[in-house]
Amino acid sequence: MFIKISLLMCIVGIPGVKGRPSFYENMVEDSSFSTGNTTQTLIQYSMCMSTRPVAVYVTARPVNKSMPHRFQASVVNIHHDSAMLELTRID
């Protein structure tokens, strides 16, 4: 199945000057094709990070809101410039 999804990523950076972590939001549209209900995709961050983020949180929704598809998105691996995500169709 081919589906276009919208991913909202919240990237938590290393603690800043006052010891608070920095937060970045990254909205990405990605196209995915899979014969099963689970697929993995590598998403590049839209900003340069000098170190690997502490955490990445992600939600996934179909771009076409009239589609009944629902997804569970989980982070498999966090890199300094990208994150490997696993998307599972749960409808």
TALINWO-V469958 format. One record per run of one state. SS is the DSSP state (helix for helix, strand for strand, loop for the rest). FROM is the first residue (numbers start at 0). LEN is the number of residues. If there is no record, write none. Layout:
ss:SS from:FROM len:LEN
ss:SS from:FROM len:LEN
//
This chain:
ss:loop from:0 len:1
ss:strand from:1 len:14
ss:loop from:15 len:5
ss:strand from:20 len:13
ss:loop from:33 len:4
ss:strand from:37 len:7
ss:loop from:44 len:10
ss:strand from:54 len:8
ss:loop from:62 len:8
ss:strand from:70 len:8
ss:loop from:78 len:3
ss:strand from:81 len:8
ss:loop from:89 len:2
//
